[in-house]
């Protein structure tokens, strides 16, 4: 399946592109997506992706179709989803 990932802020800067297409196997999860991003953009490991856990650092989050924050990385990705990798802004 193909997932379009839009990169915002630091992710865009480190990747040198505003978006990318990631191909995943059927049944893949958001955890698999993060792993694929780490392989494609090694510069993400450290500032965006924790190298030991393979999860996003606390400053970043995934958002699906601009509407839903991904809270469970074991959730399956759906073919054709647009995923935003972005800074998790604190507000109040």
C-alpha positions as CSV (number, residue, x, y, z in Angstrom):
1,X,0.0,0.0,0.0
2,X,1.1,3.6,-0.6
3,X,1.0,6.3,2.1
4,X,1.7,9.9,1.3
5,X,3.6,11.6,4.2
6,X,3.6,15.3,4.4
7,X,6.7,16.6,6.3
8,X,6.4,19.8,8.3
9,X,8.9,22.0,10.2
10,X,12.1,20.3,11.2
11,X,11.1,17.0,9.3
12,X,10.9,19.0,6.1
13,X,14.2,20.7,6.7
14,X,16.0,17.5,7.5
15,X,14.5,15.6,4.6
16,X,15.0,18.4,2.1
17,X,11.5,17.7,0.7
18,X,7.9,18.6,1.7
19,X,6.4,15.1,1.2
20,X,7.2,11.6,0.3
21,X,5.5,8.4,-0.7
22,X,6.1,5.4,1.5
23,X,5.2,1.9,0.3
24,X,4.2,-0.5,3.1
25,X,3.0,-4.1,3.2
26,X,-0.7,-4.8,3.8
27,X,-1.4,-4.9,7.5
28,X,1.4,-2.4,8.3
29,X,1.1,-0.2,11.3
30,X,2.1,3.4,12.1
31,X,5.1,1.9,13.9
32,X,6.1,0.3,10.5
33,X,5.6,3.7,8.9
34,X,8.0,5.4,11.4
35,X,10.5,2.6,10.8
36,X,10.3,3.2,7.1
37,X,10.8,6.9,7.6
38,X,13.9,6.3,9.7
39,X,15.4,4.2,7.0
40,X,14.6,6.7,4.2
41,X,15.7,9.7,6.2
42,X,18.5,8.7,8.7
43,X,18.7,12.3,9.8
44,X,15.3,11.9,11.5
45,X,16.9,9.5,14.0
46,X,17.7,11.5,17.2
47,X,15.7,14.7,16.8
48,X,12.4,13.2,15.5
49,X,12.6,9.4,15.9
50,X,14.1,7.9,19.1
51,X,16.8,5.5,18.0
52,X,16.3,3.1,20.9
53,X,12.5,2.8,20.9
54,X,11.8,3.4,17.3
55,X,9.0,5.8,18.3
56,X,8.6,9.5,17.7
57,X,10.3,11.8,20.2
58,X,7.8,13.6,22.5
59,X,8.1,16.8,20.4
60,X,6.6,15.1,17.3
61,X,3.3,13.5,16.3
62,X,1.5,11.9,13.3
63,X,-1.8,13.2,12.1
64,X,-4.0,11.4,9.6
65,X,-5.7,13.4,6.9
66,X,-5.4,16.6,8.9
67,X,-8.1,15.4,11.4
68,X,-6.9,12.6,13.7
69,X,-3.8,12.4,15.9
70,X,-2.3,8.9,16.0
71,X,-2.2,7.8,19.6
72,X,-1.6,4.1,19.1
73,X,1.4,3.2,16.8
74,X,0.1,-0.3,16.5
75,X,-3.0,0.9,14.6
76,X,-3.0,-0.3,11.0
77,X,-2.3,2.2,8.2
78,X,-5.0,2.4,5.5
79,X,-3.9,2.5,1.8
80,X,-4.0,6.0,0.4
81,X,-4.0,7.8,3.8
82,X,-2.3,11.2,4.0
83,X,-0.1,11.3,7.1
84,X,1.4,14.5,8.4
85,X,4.6,14.3,10.5
86,X,4.6,17.4,12.5
87,X,5.8,19.2,15.7
88,X,3.4,18.6,18.6
89,X,2.7,22.2,19.6
90,X,1.8,22.9,23.2
91,X,-1.0,25.3,23.7
92,X,-3.5,26.4,26.3
